[in-house]
């Protein structure tokens, strides 16, 4: 009887130990699958980075103008591939993780208000023919004075996508990109980003854009001089 109890205890402990090792270990992944998914997602993120964090959607003057909010240019929207804020949100959800998408929705696509103080206006909102029931979307309204962060352009070198490491469920990747500022000055940057596999597939979990930074070139030059 005592032997059975000991055997039972050993079995329970072995199950607990194996469970702990499974939950604490890093995620196993197929590197080719991850790189392929990352390459496609980076392509999708280019447009979203421009719309959400960059110069944004072009706008035009119309009878829908509301203060600093102007009607979105329908021709530009056609190029971007969406015509409503809901369609934009859907594209965000197909490219970014639920967590990162929620962060975007609660900041860029919503006003930032704290203790009754409005720190930032929503960048876009949907104008409806019936604003109460929110039916019959008319157009996207663009906040013309939005102070955006991403001011330069990024061209990814997609053949340089690499998996740098993994921690639990998060994969850390990098890609080289040419970053060009408004003056036409360019530099090659290594952009690092995160990816997580969710129920609908792999999604990006961090920013994938960068601005031109002259100090990085100065730092590299100083480092080269030290090596010489």
N, C-alpha and C positions, 0 to 999 in steps of 0.2 A: 504494500500500500504506500509505504514511504517512497519507494522507488518510482511509483506512478506520479506522486506529487512532485518529486524532483524533476522527472521527465516533462511534466506539464509546465513547471516553472521555466525550464530551459527552453521549451517551445515558445512560451509567451515572450521571454526575453529576446529570443532570436528574431521573432516577428517584430518586436519593438525596435530592435537595433537595425533590422533591414529597412523598416519604415522610415526611421530617422535618417539613414544613409541616403534613401531615395529622395526625401524631401529637402535634404541639405545639399545634395550634389548639384553641380552645374548641369544645365540642359545639354543633351546630346543633339547634334544637328548635322545635316548634310551640307557641306560647305558650298558645293556647286548649286544646290537648290537655293541657299540663302543669297549667294552672289547674284544669281539670276533674278530672284525676287527683288533684291535691293536695286538692281539696275533699272528694272521697270518702275519701281516706286520713285526712284530719283527723277526719272523722266516726268512722272506725274507731279512731283513736288515743285518742279521748276515754275510751272504756271501758278500753283497755289502760293508759292513764296512771293511771287510778284504781286498777286492779287491781295494777299493778306498782310504781308510785311513790307512790300515794295511800293512802287508808284501807284499800284491799284488799278481800278477800273476807270477808264476814261468817262467823262461826263459831259453833258450838253445842257444848255439853257433851254427851259421849256416852261409851260404853265404849271408844272408840278413842283417847281422850286419851292423849298421851304427853308428859309434862312440860308445857312451854309450847305444845305443838302440840295444836290442837283440830280437830275435824272441820268441814269447810266446810259452810255452810248450803246445802242442796240447793235451796231456793226462790230464794236469791240467785244461785246458779249458773245456774238456769233463766233468770233475768232477763238474766244476762250472756251466755248463749248457748254455754256449754261446760260439760263435766262432768268432764274429766280434765286433767291437766297436759299430756299430749300434744296435746290439742285446743287448749289455751292456746298452746302453742308454735307450732302450725299458724297460729293467728290472728296471732301475732307475726311469723311469716315472710311472711304475706300483706300486712302493713302496713309493716314495717321492712326495711331492707337486710340482707343476710347479715352484714355487719360489725356493725351496730348490734344485730341480733338475737343474735349471738354474745356481744356485751358484756352484754346482758340475761341470757342463759342462764348466763353464767359468774359473774354477781354476784347478781342477784335470785333466780334459780332454782337457785343453787348456793351452798354456803358459801364464804366468802372466807377462805382459809387461806394464810399466808405464814410460812415457817420454823417450821412446827409450831404457829403461833399462830392460833387461830380468831378472826378479826376480826368476822365477821358470819355468822349462821345463814342457811340457805336459807329464803326466805320461805314457799315451798310445796313439798311433796313428795307423790308419789303413793303411797298405801297400797294394796298388792296382797294378794289372798287368798293368793297364792303369791309371797312376796318373792324367792325364788331365781330362778324362771323369769320373774318379773314378768308374770304372767297374771292375768286376772280382777281388774281394778281395783275397789277397794272405795270409796274416797273420796279427796278432796284433803285433806291436812293443812295447817293454817294456823298459822304461828308468830305467836302473839298479841302478843308483845312486840317485834315488828319495828319498828325506828326508821325510819319512812319520811320522804321528803323533800318530797313534794307534799302540802301540808296544806290548800290552799284549793280553790276550784272555778273552772273556766274555761269560758266560753261564747263560742265562736268567732263572729265576724261573717264568715260564709263568702263574702259578696259583696265582701270586701276582700282576698281572696287575690291576691297580686301576685308576679311574678318580678322579683327585685331585681338579679340578675346571674348570670353563669355563669363557672366556672373549670374548664377541662378537662372532665371528665365530671360535675361536681357543679353543680347548679342551686341558687341561693340565693333563697328565697322569704320572704314575710312575710304575716301575717294579723293583723288587729286582733281583740282579745278583751276581754270583760269579766271581770275577775278579782275574785272576792268571797271575803273571809276569814270566819272563824267568827263574827265580831262583826257580820256583815252589811255591812261597809264594802266598797265597790266602786271599781274604777278601770279605765279603758280602757288596755290595754297593747298594744304592737306586739310580737308574738312572731315571731322569725326562725328559720327552720329550713332544712335541706338536703334535697334529693331527688336520687336517682340512678336511672337506668333500668337494670334488670337483665334477665335473660333472660325473666322472667315478668312484666315490666312495671315501672312506676314504683314506687319505695319511698321512705319517709322515712328519713333517715340521721342524725337528731339529735332531741333532746328537743323536744316541742311543748307543754309545760306551763309554767306560771309561778305563783309565789306572790305574794300581795299585798305591795307594798313601799311603805310610807308615805314613804320617803326620795325616791322618784322624784317624788312630788307636790311635796315640799319643793324639790327641785331645779328642777322646772318653774316653780314660783312665783318662785324667786330669779331664774331666767332671764328671766321675764316682767318682773320689776321692773327688771332691768338694761336691757332693751330700752326700757322707758318712760323 
